[in-house]
């Protein structure tokens, strides 16, 4: 039996690792894998590591750089690899700079809001009273994303003003009173609050897939302009859209994901807390996680 070409074996390994890292990246752990693989990174030319078996596939990235001269590693020896970045750099804009940035971004946010109010991409435009683009400034660097407007929001054109919105306001106020993020004032004017859908679904039913597809570009443009430091997804529909995976809130919360240059966490929607007060404790735990990640004390 002829021996297999080592280059073909390396190509198969690289393909398997790529699929693995893509799955882990969706779960929010891709950057941790990259950190583990880069811990022993050497100079630009890969340097031999200590004698021993090759590192496991989970410690490699999707792109494996061969030695500069093209030679293969000797049996029993491994090389460090140059790895591409797993995520864009974090939006670590300081408060003073962010206030100036948001002032410059205001015209673009107003343009997106005007387009949302005039939008007729789906049937929700036939039943809405007002479109509900968003409210706040994100000068504190935090954005809350919910599901869709309800009856009170549809009547007033502002997100989270009903009973669930009042609870969200209380949560933000409690974060400020407890000084979870020292030096940062937290209220409805310093965060930004919006929904996946900008128009109310009839009878507050769940958003439909084609409605999310039609409306999500407004949300993504708002996030591009706001450049938040941390995004908090309130409920299943915001979480699945921005995390990019299906799942329950119980399964998705407690982890830190990435969306562009922002850290992203998931928690229960305030409306779910009104239906089940037992969710209030995990929501408060998630706000503490948000604060730690904002301050750079997390591991993500």
N, C-alpha and C positions, 0 to 999 in steps of 0.2 A: 504494500500500500504506500503510495507517495505521500510525503508530508505536505500539509497545506501551507500555502504562501503566508508567511507571517504578516505581510501587509494586508491581506484579505481578512485575517483574524482581527487585526487592529481596526479595520473598517467596520466589521461587525460589532465590535465592542463600542466604537464611537456611536454607531446607530442606536444600539440598545441604551447607551447612556443618555443620548439625546431624548429618547422617548421618556425615560425615567425622570429627567430633570424637568421636562415640560409638564409632567403630571405633578411633580412637587412644587413647581412654580405656581401652578393654579391653586394649590393648597396653601400657598403663602410661605413655603419653607425653602424655596429655591435659593434664596440669598444665603441661608445658613449652610447649604451644601457648598456653595461657591466659597464661603469663608473657610470651611473646613479644607477644601481642596487647595486654597491659596495660602494656607498657613505656612507651608514649607516652600513657597515659591522662591526660586533662585534668581540669578541674573537672566538677561534676555535670552541667552543660549541655555536650554534646559540643562541643569546640573544633576549628576547622579545623586540619588538618595541612598540611605543606608541599605546594606544587604538585607534581603528578605523578600517575601512574596509581594507581588504587585498590589497596590491599594485597591479596595473594593470599588465596584462601579459606582456606588452611591457617592463616592468622594470625588468623582470626576465631573467635568462640565461637558456641554454638548459639542464643543470644538476642541480637539486634541491636537496640539502642535507637535510635529515630529522634530527630532534633533536637527539643528541647522544644517549639518553636513549630510543629512539624509540617512545616516546609519541607523540600524535598529538597536535597541538596548540589548545588552548581553543578558543571557538567561539569569534569572534571579535578581536582576537589577531593574529599578523603575526610575522614571524621569519626572521632574516637575513640569507642569504644562502651563502655558499662557492661556488665561481664561477671559472670555469677553464679559462685560458687565451684565449682571442679571437684571438690574433695574436702572432706570434713569436716576440721576442724583436727586436727593431729597430736596424739597422746597424749604430750605432752612432760612427763609427770609425773616429778619428781625422785625419787631413791632414797629419801630420808627420808619423803616423802609417800607413795610407793608402798608402803612397808612398812606404813604405817598403813592405806592403802586396801585392801591385800590381807587384812589382819586382819579388816576389816569385811566383805570379800567372801567370806570363808571359808564362812559358812553357806549362801550361794547356791551355791557350788561343791559343797558337800556335798549340797545338795538335788538338783542336776543329777546327781551321782554316784549317789545313791539311786534316782533315776528310771531311769537307764541300767541299773543292776543289776536292776531289776524289769521292764525293758522286754520286751515281747513283740510288737513291731511287725513283725518279720520272722522267718523260719525259723531264723536264727542262734541264737535263744534256746534252740532244741531241742538244739543240739550243744555249746554253750559249757559250760565249767566255771565260769568267772568272767567277768563283764563287766569291762572295763578302762577306767574313765573318764579317768584322767589322774593325774599326779603332779608335785609341785613347788609353787612359790609364785609365780613370775614377779615376785618382788621386784626382780629385775634388769631387768625389762621385756622379756624375750625369751621367745618361745614357739616350740617346735618341734612341727610337725604331721606325723605319718607317715600310713601307709596303714591298717593293721589289726593287731591282735594276732597273734602267732604262738603256737606250742605252749607256750613258756616263759612268755609273758605270760598266756596263758589259764590256766595252772596256778597262777600267783602273783597274778594280778589287778593287775599293774603293767606299764605300757608299757616297751618297749625294755629288757628284762633278759636277752635271749638274746645270741647272738654279735653281731648287728647293734646291739643296745643297748649292748653293751660298747664297740663302736667309737664309737658316738655319745658315750658317756661320756668316752672318750679324746679325742675332738675338742673337747668342751667344756672338758676339763681343759687341753688344749694352748692353747686360746684364753685361759684364765686365766693359764697360766704365761708366755705371750708378752705378757701384758698388752695384748691387742688393744683392750680398753676400759678404760683406766686408771681406777682408783678403784671399779670394779665387780667384785665377786667372782662368778665364774662356776662353778657346779657344778650337780648335779641338784637341789639344794634351792633354788637361787635362780632357776632357769629353770622353765618349765612345759613338760611333755612329754605329748603325747596323740596320738591317731589319729583319722582320719575315722570309721572304724568302731570301736565299743566292744566288739564281740564277734568272735572268731576265725572266719573263713571256713574250712570244712572243707578239709583238706589244704593250707592256706595259699593257696587259689586267689585270683584277683583279686576285689575287691568287685564286686557286681552293681549296676546302676543303681538298682533299687528299694531295695536295702540302703542305698546312699548317701543316697537321698532320705529314707528313714525315720530314719537315724541322724544326719544332718548338723545337724538343729536342736540337738542336745546340744552339738556343737562350736561352733556359732554363739553359743549362750547362754554357753558358757564364755569365748569371746573377748570378748563384751560385758562380762562381769564383770571379766575380767583386764585389759582395756584395755592390751594390750601396746604397746611402742614399736616393736618389730620382730618380724615373724612369719617363720619359716623353714620353707618347705614342703619336706618330705623325700620326693621321688618324685612320680610322675605324677598319682596320684589326688588327693593333697592340693593339688597345684598347679592342676590343672584345676578343682577345686571352688572354691578361693578366688580364683584369678585370673579365672576365668569364661570361659576360652577353652581349646580343645583344642590340643594340641601335644606335642612331644617335650621332654624335659628339656634336651637340647642347644639347642633353639630357645628355650626359656623362661628358662633361667638367664642370669646376667650382666646382667639388667635389674632395675630396682626398680619394683615395683607398689605399689598402695595397697589396703588392706582397711579400710574404715571409717577410724578414726584412726591406723592402724598402717602403717608401711612393710612391704613384703612382698618377700622374695626366694625364689628357687627353686634347689634343688640336688639332687644324686643321693641316693637313699635309701642308708643305710649298708649294707643288704643287697646293693645293686648294687655297692658298693665291694668287698665280700667276694668277689663273683663276678668282678669286673674291677678289680684294684688300680690300673689306670690312671686310674680316676675319683677317686682320693684327692687328686691335685693340684688338679683343678678344684674339688673340694669345699673344700679349704683356701683357694683363691682366693675362693670364695663366702663363707667365714667372714670373710675380710678385708673383703669388700664389706659384709657385715652390720655389722661393727664401724665402718666409715666412715659408713654410713648412721645407725647408732645415735648416733654423735658429731656428726651433722649436717654431715659433710664431703662428702656426695654432692650431686648436682644435682637429685635428685627432690623 
